[in-house]
């Protein structure tokens, strides 16, 4: 029963993504501009790190390739989370406007339905950028490409879980956009810099509240050492974050007051 349900939701996510993609590529010029614009934006940061490390040398034991691998992992994970779950940072706005009613009418799970009903165009640039960086790093082969993809799925799940939990604070606090935005910025900022530049006393945060460690630092170690045996553990951690986030959303949903919008979403 559980297996068949998971397959049904996998088909649902695939169908939702296909519909969302068809909608955004209808305006192809806009789609390409946003995708390549995001890729150029990310490339500017790569140039910055190249110049910085070229002048000062390694940072906390991290060389240029290490920093680029972090950027590749974070970029592709962040992009994948917003490609598949485009509404993940819009939950608060949807709840506050009373628009959650439209999703409560649907037969699929409310949270999954909300998250998968949109894709973020610029996120496709983030998603592809990571693979482009990976292709330019010496020593990468098909095995590490597969490993990178699995770790990116894990990272995407943690990104989506963290953002969804932050947005779900709106059920309890009303307008929680400030807190949600802060958590988003902290998560991205801490994930994009070498772990060793931070104080050891702070690192526990990277593996709990702001899970940068499971998005960037641990995956970097796994990827560099080709430690396939640690992949199930990484995916298991992602599943735990997803389950906790889902539970928090369901807890908040009990407090939701209908906005009276009982239309049908097509």
Secondary structure, 3 states (H helix, E strand, C coil): CHHHHHHHHHHHHHHHHHHHHHHHCCCHHHHHHHHHHHHHHHHHHHHHHHHHHHHHCCECCECHHHHHHHHHHHHHHHHHHHHHCCCCCCHHHHHHCCCCHHHHCCCCCHHHHHHHCCCCCCHHHHHHHHHHHHHHCCCCCHHHHHHHHHHHHHHHHHHHHHHHHHHCCHHHHCCCHHHHHHHHHHHHHHHCCCHHHCCHHHHHHHHCCCCHHHHHHHHHHHHHHCCHHHHHHHHHHHHHHHHHHHHHHHHHHCCCCCCCCCCCCC
